[in-house]
Amino acid sequence: MSTSTPAIEARGLTKTYPGGVTALDGLDLTVRAGTVFGLLGPNGAGKSTTVKILTTLARPDAGTATVAGHDVLRRPGRVRRAIGVVAQRSGADPTATGRENLLLQGRLYGLRGPRLTARADELLARFALADAADRASRTYSGGMLRRLDVAIGLVHRPEVLFLDEPTTGLDPEARTAMWEEIGRLAGEEGLSILLTTHYLDEADRLAERIAIVDRGRVVTVGTPDGLKGELRGDAVHVELRDPVPPQAGPSVTEALTASAGVREAVLSGRRLSARADDGAAAVPRVLAALAGEGVGVASVTVARPSLDDVYLRHAGRRFADADATTAVPAGGAR
């Protein structure tokens, strides 16, 4: 694959599941070769459905996509040979050893003999699994099993690697180790990696560029620093003593904008977020405006922009709220 050819390019992907659940609603995506690209969104945003289409496991209702220069609908066999996939759930055979899992995957891609044995040994050493190579994978810890999953996805030296929520369920130590390995894969081997995640810090640390997905659409795309840099000033977050009734919400946010000198005020239950050029100077005005509306305050924090603030600006809700409330339909529309 030429470095001038996008590793992944999708245009207008649409997918609706039975029951009228729209998983993708015209999703566009371009991933440059040799980069780590983060697809960031809450559960139910459409990330896993996107991966299923790009890896030929599902067909879109509309739209087009190419991976490693191959059309996913017209040349699915070529796409499969060019990619490695680490799904949310482990693909390792629990009754087989770590070594046997790697050898089996290699044979599926036509590798044989000393070449395959050497590649398996290389990956077992690289992912710190050599000592456990001849144990059944069902005896592995969560972190070991995820490392084995990544090793399996790399056996045939793919051009594009899909990592679908690779650190979900891992403890902090295993998660950090996985982050370090993903960084090495991109830096040392020049792999093109599509990383889907609902962890803000994971996307911020690993991805050179990210696309924020909400309700099946890309709402913004850019570098993590660039997206945060678009949010001028400080973020002011207020925890309220009691939720504001929905009918009173507009008057509260209007009062803040008019008298407190803040912008982009968003109210969600007991949480209020706004932006100000000087957050510390805006706090007294915010408190006064809320008091004037009869709204009690439990706490106030001022912070530099984060990806959560980026998501709030483009999706109109906090990331944690979206992650908690988005339903995942049967069949994996995530």
Phi, psi and chi 1 to 4 in degrees:
 res  aa     phi    psi   chi1   chi2   chi3   chi4
   1 MET       -  125.9  179.0  176.7   61.3      -
   2 SER   -68.3  146.2  168.3      -      -      -
   3 THR   -66.2  -17.8   55.6      -      -      -
   4 SER   -83.6  -14.9   62.3      -      -      -
   5 THR   -87.8  127.6  -59.2      -      -      -
   6 PRO   -57.9  139.1  -22.9   33.4      -      -
   7 ALA   -64.0  -37.2      -      -      -      -
   8 ILE  -142.1  135.8  -60.7  169.1      -      -
   9 GLU  -142.8  124.3 -170.3  163.2   30.3      -
  10 ALA  -130.1  141.7      -      -      -      -
  11 ARG  -136.3  121.9  -68.1  -70.3  176.0  -95.9
  12 GLY    63.0   34.0      -      -      -      -
  13 LEU   -66.4  128.6  -68.8 -176.4      -      -
  14 THR  -130.8  136.5  -58.2      -      -      -
  15 LYS  -150.4  125.1 -178.0   70.7  174.3  178.2
  16 THR  -121.0  132.1  -59.0      -      -      -
  17 TYR   -95.6  162.8  -74.8   95.8      -      -
  18 PRO   -52.0  141.7  -28.3   35.2      -      -
  19 GLY    94.3    3.0      -      -      -      -
  20 GLY    78.5   18.1      -      -      -      -
  21 VAL   -81.7  116.3  177.2      -      -      -
  22 THR   -86.9  112.6  -60.8      -      -      -
  23 ALA   -88.3  -40.2      -      -      -      -
  24 LEU  -128.6  137.7  -63.5  179.9      -      -
  25 ASP  -131.9   66.9 -174.8   19.2      -      -
  26 GLY    79.2   45.0      -      -      -      -
  27 LEU   -76.5  131.4 -177.9  137.8      -      -
  28 ASP  -114.9  142.8  -64.6  -30.4      -      -
  29 LEU  -157.7  136.1 -167.8   66.4      -      -
  30 THR  -135.9  124.8  -59.3      -      -      -
  31 VAL  -118.1  119.8  177.9      -      -      -
  32 ARG   -71.8  146.8  -66.4 -162.3  -54.9  -94.4
  33 ALA   -62.8  142.6      -      -      -      -
  34 GLY    76.6   19.1      -      -      -      -
  35 THR  -125.1  161.4   64.3      -      -      -
  36 VAL   -98.0  119.2  179.0      -      -      -
  37 PHE  -114.3  127.6 -169.4   97.3      -      -
  38 GLY  -100.2  128.6      -      -      -      -
  39 LEU  -103.1  103.4 -156.3   57.8      -      -
  40 LEU  -107.6  128.5  174.0   64.3      -      -
  41 GLY  -175.9  162.6      -      -      -      -
  42 PRO   -72.5  168.6   28.6  -35.7      -      -
  43 ASN   -57.7  134.2  -70.3  -41.0      -      -
  44 GLY    91.3    1.6      -      -      -      -
  45 ALA   -77.3  -20.2      -      -      -      -
  46 GLY   114.8    7.5      -      -      -      -
  47 LYS   -64.3  -49.9  -55.5 -174.0  -57.3  -62.3
  48 SER   -68.7  -33.7  -70.6      -      -      -
  49 THR   -63.5  -40.1  -62.7      -      -      -
  50 THR   -59.1  -46.3  -58.9      -      -      -
  51 VAL   -62.8  -41.3  169.5      -      -      -
  52 LYS   -60.6  -39.6  -73.2  179.1 -179.6  178.3
  53 ILE   -69.5  -44.8  -69.3  171.7      -      -
  54 LEU   -68.2  -24.0  -65.0  175.5      -      -
  55 THR  -100.5   13.5   57.8      -      -      -
  56 THR    69.9   17.8   76.1      -      -      -
  57 LEU   -89.1   -9.6  -63.6  177.3      -      -
  58 ALA  -149.1  155.6      -      -      -      -
  59 ARG  -107.8  136.8  -67.1  178.8   64.4   91.1
  60 PRO   -73.9  155.1   30.9  -35.7      -      -
  61 ASP   -73.6  -28.8  -61.4  -32.2      -      -
  62 ALA  -157.6  161.5      -      -      -      -
  63 GLY   103.5  171.8      -      -      -      -
  64 THR  -132.5  157.9   62.0      -      -      -
  65 ALA  -156.7  143.3      -      -      -      -
  66 THR  -126.7  146.2   60.3      -      -      -
  67 VAL  -132.6  126.2  176.8      -      -      -
  68 ALA    54.3   32.7      -      -      -      -
  69 GLY    84.6    0.5      -      -      -      -
  70 HIS  -109.1  136.1  -52.5  -60.5      -      -
  71 ASP   -70.8  127.6 -171.2  -70.6      -      -
  72 VAL   -68.8  -23.4  -61.2      -      -      -
  73 LEU   -92.5  -37.8  -63.8  178.3      -      -
  74 ARG   -87.4  -29.4  -63.1  177.3 -178.5  175.7
  75 ARG  -130.4   55.9  -61.3  -72.8 -172.7  -91.2
  76 PRO   -61.9  -34.6   21.9  -33.2      -      -
  77 GLY   -63.3  -41.1      -      -      -      -
  78 ARG   -67.6  -36.7  -66.8 -175.4 -178.8 -179.5
  79 VAL   -61.3  -46.9  170.8      -      -      -
  80 ARG   -62.2  -35.2  -68.7  169.2 -165.8  151.1
  81 ARG   -72.7  -21.7  -74.2 -168.9  -69.2  -87.8
  82 ALA   -93.6   -6.9      -      -      -      -
  83 ILE  -120.0  157.7   64.1  174.1      -      -
  84 GLY  -121.0  144.7      -      -      -      -
  85 VAL  -131.0  127.8 -178.4      -      -      -
  86 VAL  -115.5  103.3  179.5      -      -      -
  87 ALA   -79.8  171.5      -      -      -      -
  88 GLN   -61.8  -40.5  -70.2 -172.0   33.7      -
  89 ARG   -99.2  141.5  -66.9 -177.8  177.2   86.9
  90 SER   -59.1  137.7  176.5      -      -      -
  91 GLY   -98.5    3.9      -      -      -      -
  92 ALA   -74.4  144.0      -      -      -      -
  93 ASP   -73.8  115.7  179.1   -8.8      -      -
  94 PRO   -66.1  -22.3   23.5  -33.0      -      -
  95 THR   -87.2  -13.7   64.4      -      -      -
  96 ALA   -92.8  155.8      -      -      -      -
  97 THR   -75.0  168.0   67.1      -      -      -
  98 GLY   -58.0  -43.5      -      -      -      -
  99 ARG   -63.7  -44.3 -173.0 -172.5  -53.3  -81.0
 100 GLU   -62.5  -37.5  -71.7  167.9  -17.3      -
 101 ASN   -61.3  -42.9  -89.2  -72.9      -      -
 102 LEU   -67.9  -42.2  -68.5  171.0      -      -
 103 LEU   -64.5  -40.5  -65.6  175.4      -      -
 104 LEU   -62.9  -44.9  173.3   59.9      -      -
 105 GLN   -62.0  -41.5 -179.2   74.5   -1.4      -
 106 GLY   -61.7  -41.4      -      -      -      -
 107 ARG   -65.2  -34.9  -68.6 -172.3 -171.3  106.5
 108 LEU   -61.3  -25.4  -69.2  174.7      -      -
 109 TYR  -101.9   13.7  -79.8   89.9      -      -
 110 GLY    87.9    7.8      -      -      -      -
 111 LEU   -82.1  145.4  -60.3  177.5      -      -
 112 ARG  -147.1  164.5  -64.2  -70.2 -173.5  -85.8
 113 GLY    58.7 -148.7      -      -      -      -
 114 PRO   -57.9  -33.2  -24.3   34.2      -      -
 115 ARG   -62.4  -43.4 -179.7 -175.2  172.6 -161.7
 116 LEU   -69.8  -42.9  174.0   56.2      -      -
 117 THR   -60.3  -42.7  -58.7      -      -      -
 118 ALA   -65.3  -39.4      -      -      -      -
 119 ARG   -66.5  -40.7  179.7   60.7  171.5  162.7
 120 ALA   -63.0  -44.9      -      -      -      -
 121 ASP   -62.8  -39.5  -72.3  -17.5      -      -
 122 GLU   -60.7  -45.9  174.0 -168.8  -13.1      -
 123 LEU   -71.2  -37.4  -69.8  168.1      -      -
 124 LEU   -61.3  -40.8  -71.9  166.4      -      -
 125 ALA   -69.3  -43.7      -      -      -      -
 126 ARG   -61.1  -37.9  175.2  169.7 -170.9  164.5
 127 PHE   -99.0   19.5  -73.6   89.9      -      -
 128 ALA    55.6   42.7      -      -      -      -
 129 LEU  -117.7    5.1  -65.5  170.3      -      -
 130 ALA   -59.5  -41.1      -      -      -      -
 131 ASP   -68.1  -23.9  -69.0  -17.2      -      -
 132 ALA  -107.2   12.9      -      -      -      -
 133 ALA   -60.5  -31.8      -      -      -      -
 134 ASP  -105.5   19.9  -62.4  -46.3      -      -
 135 ARG  -100.5  147.9  -76.3  168.5   36.4 -162.8
 136 ALA   -60.1  137.9      -      -      -      -
 137 SER   -65.2  -18.8   66.0      -      -      -
 138 ARG   -66.1  -15.7   66.8  169.3  176.4  -94.8
 139 THR   -89.9   -1.7   68.1      -      -      -
 140 TYR   -77.7  150.4  -74.2   12.3      -      -
 141 SER   -71.1  169.4   67.5      -      -      -
 142 GLY   -58.4  -42.7      -      -      -      -
 143 GLY   -66.6  -40.4      -      -      -      -
 144 MET   -64.6  -40.2  -68.1  170.5   65.3      -
 145 LEU   -66.7  -38.7 -168.0   58.0      -      -
 146 ARG   -66.8  -37.1  -72.2  -46.7  -89.5  168.0
 147 ARG   -64.0  -38.9  -63.9 -159.0  -56.8  -85.1
 148 LEU   -64.1  -40.5  177.4   60.9      -      -
 149 ASP   -58.7  -43.6  -74.1  -29.8      -      -
 150 VAL   -66.2  -41.5  176.5      -      -      -
 151 ALA   -60.4  -42.5      -      -      -      -
 152 ILE   -59.9  -41.2  -69.9  171.6      -      -
 153 GLY   -67.9  -15.9      -      -      -      -
 154 LEU  -104.2   -4.8  -66.8  172.0      -      -
 155 VAL   -51.9  -44.8  168.8      -      -      -
 156 HIS   -92.2   14.0   60.4  -64.4      -      -
 157 ARG    54.3   66.9  -58.8 -175.7 -171.5  -83.7
 158 PRO   -70.4  160.5   29.0  -37.2      -      -
 159 GLU   -84.3  -33.5  -62.8  175.8   65.1      -
 160 VAL  -128.4  131.3 -178.1      -      -      -
 161 LEU  -115.3  128.1  179.6   65.2      -      -
 162 PHE  -102.1  122.9  -69.8   85.5      -      -
 163 LEU  -116.5  103.5  -62.0  175.3      -      -
 164 ASP   -97.0  103.3 -166.3    9.1      -      -
 165 GLU    50.3   58.8  -56.4  -80.9    0.2      -
 166 PRO   -69.2  -18.8   27.4  -36.4      -      -
 167 THR  -113.2    9.9   63.9      -      -      -
 168 THR   -61.7  129.1  -63.3      -      -      -
 169 GLY    85.7   -3.6      -      -      -      -
 170 LEU   -83.7  150.0  -63.5 -174.5      -      -
 171 ASP   -74.4  164.4   60.1   53.4      -      -
 172 PRO   -55.2  -38.7  -27.8   35.9      -      -
 173 GLU   -67.0  -45.1 -177.4  177.1   -3.5      -
 174 ALA   -67.2  -35.0      -      -      -      -
 175 ARG   -64.6  -44.9 -169.4  167.2  170.2 -126.1
 176 THR   -62.7  -40.0  -61.0      -      -      -
 177 ALA   -63.5  -38.7      -      -      -      -
 178 MET   -66.7  -40.8 -178.2   61.0   70.4      -
 179 TRP   -57.1  -44.6  -76.2   -1.2      -      -
 180 GLU   -63.1  -39.5  -68.4  172.9   -8.4      -
 181 GLU   -69.1  -38.6 -174.2   54.2   43.9      -
 182 ILE   -63.1  -41.4  -67.7  170.0      -      -
 183 GLY   -60.9  -39.8      -      -      -      -
 184 ARG   -67.5  -39.6  -78.0 -165.6  -67.4  -90.9
 185 LEU   -59.6  -42.6  -74.2  171.7      -      -
 186 ALA   -72.8  -43.2      -      -      -      -
 187 GLY   -75.4  -41.6      -      -      -      -
 188 GLU   -90.2  -33.4  -64.3  175.2    9.6      -
 189 GLU  -106.1   -8.4  -62.3 -165.2    8.0      -
 190 GLY    65.6   25.0      -      -      -      -
 191 LEU   -66.1  148.3  -95.5  178.7      -      -
 192 SER   -90.7  124.1  -55.9      -      -      -
 193 ILE  -125.5  127.8  -61.0  175.5      -      -
 194 LEU  -104.4  115.5  179.3   68.3      -      -
 195 LEU  -108.9  118.5  166.4   75.5      -      -
 196 THR   -99.1  138.8   76.9      -      -      -
 197 THR  -158.6  153.0 -177.8      -      -      -
 198 HIS  -114.1   15.5   64.7  -81.9      -      -
 199 TYR   -98.4  116.9  -66.4  128.6      -      -
 200 LEU   -61.3  -43.5  -63.0  166.8      -      -
 201 ASP   -67.6  -30.6   55.1  -15.6      -      -
 202 GLU   -66.5  -46.4 -173.1  162.2  -87.8      -
 203 ALA   -64.1  -40.8      -      -      -      -
 204 ASP   -62.5  -39.7 -155.3   -7.5      -      -
 205 ARG   -81.0  -39.6  172.2  166.8  170.8  171.4
 206 LEU   -96.5  -33.8  -65.8  176.9      -      -
 207 ALA   -89.2  135.1      -      -      -      -
 208 GLU   -73.7  -37.5  -64.8  175.1   44.4      -
 209 ARG  -135.4  151.0  -69.8  176.4   63.4   80.7
 210 ILE  -133.0  150.8   61.9  171.7      -      -
 211 ALA  -117.7  125.5      -      -      -      -
 212 ILE   -90.6  124.2  -66.0 -179.5      -      -
 213 VAL  -109.8  133.6 -176.0      -      -      -
 214 ASP  -143.8  126.6 -174.9   61.1      -      -
 215 ARG    52.9   41.9  -62.1 -176.7  175.8   99.1
 216 GLY    81.8    9.0      -      -      -      -
 217 ARG  -131.1  150.7  -63.1 -177.9   66.7   88.4
 218 VAL   -81.9  117.9  171.8      -      -      -
 219 VAL   -94.2  -21.4  -64.4      -      -      -
 220 THR  -165.4  155.6 -170.1      -      -      -
 221 VAL  -145.5  145.6   62.0      -      -      -
 222 GLY   164.4 -174.6      -      -      -      -
 223 THR   -75.7  151.6   66.6      -      -      -
 224 PRO   -55.1  -46.0  -28.5   36.7      -      -
 225 ASP   -66.6  -38.2  -73.4  -16.7      -      -
 226 GLY   -65.1  -42.7      -      -      -      -
 227 LEU   -65.3  -41.3  -68.6  172.4      -      -
 228 LYS   -68.0  -34.7  -71.0 -177.8  -72.0 -174.5
 229 GLY   -67.5  -21.8      -      -      -      -
 230 GLU   -69.1  -19.1  -67.8  174.0    0.0      -
 231 LEU   -90.3   93.4  -58.1 -179.7      -      -
 232 ARG   -66.2  139.0  179.8  168.9   49.1   89.0
 233 GLY    85.6 -151.3      -      -      -      -
 234 ASP  -112.8  157.5  -61.1  -41.3      -      -
 235 ALA   -95.8  131.3      -      -      -      -
 236 VAL  -111.9  116.8  179.7      -      -      -
 237 HIS  -113.0  128.6  -58.3  -61.9      -      -
 238 VAL  -120.4  127.3 -176.7      -      -      -
 239 GLU   -96.7  119.9 -173.3   75.8   16.6      -
 240 LEU   -89.0  154.5  -53.2  177.9      -      -
 241 ARG   -67.4  -38.0  -71.6  178.8 -176.1  165.2
 242 ASP  -138.3  152.5  -60.2  -66.8      -      -
 243 PRO   -62.5  144.6  -19.1   31.2      -      -
 244 VAL   -86.8  127.8  173.6      -      -      -
 245 PRO   -56.1  143.1  -22.8   32.7      -      -
 246 PRO   -53.3  -36.8  -26.2   34.5      -      -
 247 GLN   -70.2  -20.4   62.4  -87.9   20.2      -
 248 ALA   -93.4  -10.6      -      -      -      -
 249 GLY   -57.0  -49.3      -      -      -      -
 250 PRO   -58.5  -39.3  -27.2   36.2      -      -
 251 SER   -68.5  -33.5   65.0      -      -      -
 252 VAL   -68.0  -49.1  171.5      -      -      -
 253 THR   -67.1  -35.2   55.0      -      -      -
 254 GLU   -64.7  -40.6  -72.4  171.3    9.2      -
 255 ALA   -63.2  -39.3      -      -      -      -
 256 LEU   -64.5  -45.7  -75.3  168.3      -      -
 257 THR   -64.4  -38.9  -57.8      -      -      -
 258 ALA   -77.1  -42.8      -      -      -      -
 259 SER  -110.3  -17.2   60.4      -      -      -
 260 ALA  -101.2   -7.5      -      -      -      -
 261 GLY    70.5   27.6      -      -      -      -
 262 VAL  -108.5  170.1  -61.4      -      -      -
 263 ARG  -137.0  166.7   57.6 -172.7 -179.6  -83.6
 264 GLU    52.9   43.3  -60.1  176.4   28.1      -
 265 ALA   -74.2  127.8      -      -      -      -
 266 VAL  -129.5  129.0  176.2      -      -      -
 267 LEU  -113.1  129.0 -177.9   61.3      -      -
 268 SER  -141.0  101.9  176.2      -      -      -
 269 GLY    62.7 -117.5      -      -      -      -
 270 ARG   -95.7    7.0  -66.8  179.4   55.7 -159.5
 271 ARG  -115.7  133.7  -74.5  179.0  -74.2 -172.9
 272 LEU  -126.0  131.8  172.1   70.0      -      -
 273 SER  -127.9  142.4  -62.6      -      -      -
 274 ALA  -151.9  170.2      -      -      -      -
 275 ARG  -119.9  146.8  -57.6 -152.7   56.8   74.8
 276 ALA  -147.6  148.1      -      -      -      -
 277 ASP   -62.4  -39.8  -69.5  -25.7      -      -
 278 ASP  -128.7   98.0 -174.7  -22.9      -      -
 279 GLY   -60.6  -43.9      -      -      -      -
 280 ALA   -62.2  -41.4      -      -      -      -
 281 ALA   -69.8  -26.4      -      -      -      -
 282 ALA   -79.5  -21.0      -      -      -      -
 283 VAL   -56.2  -49.4  167.4      -      -      -
 284 PRO   -59.0  -36.9  -24.3   35.3      -      -
 285 ARG   -69.3  -37.9  -60.5 -166.3  -60.2  -89.5
 286 VAL   -63.3  -45.2  168.3      -      -      -
 287 LEU   -62.4  -41.5  -64.8  176.1      -      -
 288 ALA   -65.3  -42.0      -      -      -      -
 289 ALA   -64.5  -40.6      -      -      -      -
 290 LEU   -68.0  -40.4  -68.6  173.8      -      -
 291 ALA   -61.0  -38.6      -      -      -      -
 292 GLY   -64.3  -24.6      -      -      -      -
 293 GLU   -95.2    4.4  -65.9  -65.5  -44.6      -
 294 GLY    73.4   27.3      -      -      -      -
 295 VAL  -105.2  121.6  177.5      -      -      -
 296 GLY   -82.3  146.7      -      -      -      -
 297 VAL  -115.6  132.9  172.8      -      -      -
 298 ALA   -93.6  -39.3      -      -      -      -
 299 SER  -162.0  158.5   64.4      -      -      -
 300 VAL  -136.0  136.0 -178.4      -      -      -
 301 THR  -130.7  149.5   57.6      -      -      -
 302 VAL  -123.0  132.1  176.3      -      -      -
 303 ALA  -146.8  160.8      -      -      -      -
 304 ARG   -71.9  159.8  -61.3  -58.6  -61.0  164.7
 305 PRO   -60.5  142.4  -23.5   33.8      -      -
 306 SER  -125.2  173.1   67.4      -      -      -
 307 LEU   -64.8  -26.8  -73.6 -179.1      -      -
 308 ASP   -62.7  -39.9 -166.7   22.0      -      -
 309 ASP   -67.6  -36.1  -62.1  -47.1      -      -
 310 VAL   -62.5  -45.4  173.6      -      -      -
 311 TYR   -61.8  -44.2 -177.1   84.5      -      -
 312 LEU   -58.1  -43.0  175.1   64.7      -      -
 313 ARG   -64.5  -41.7 -179.3 -176.0 -167.0 -175.9
 314 HIS   -91.1  -25.9  -68.8  -80.2      -      -
 315 ALA  -104.2  -15.3      -      -      -      -
 316 GLY    78.8   13.5      -      -      -      -
 317 ARG  -154.2  158.6   52.4 -176.7  176.7  160.2
 318 ARG   -72.7  148.4  -62.8 -137.7   70.9   85.6
 319 PHE   -59.7  -45.2 -166.7   91.7      -      -
 320 ALA   -62.9  -37.1      -      -      -      -
 321 ASP   -64.7  -43.6  -66.1  -23.1      -      -
 322 ALA   -64.8  -40.6      -      -      -      -
 323 ASP   -65.5  -33.4 -152.5   29.4      -      -
 324 ALA   -81.9  -27.5      -      -      -      -
 325 THR  -105.9  -13.9   59.3      -      -      -
 326 THR   -75.3  122.7  -55.1      -      -      -
 327 ALA   -79.6  144.6      -      -      -      -
 328 VAL  -106.7  113.3  179.1      -      -      -
 329 PRO   -72.3  159.2   27.2  -33.2      -      -
 330 ALA   -60.6  143.4      -      -      -      -
 331 GLY   100.6   -3.2      -      -      -      -
 332 GLY    88.3   30.8      -      -      -      -
 333 ALA   -78.5   82.1      -      -      -      -
 334 ARG  -125.4      -  -69.1 -164.9  -82.8 -175.0
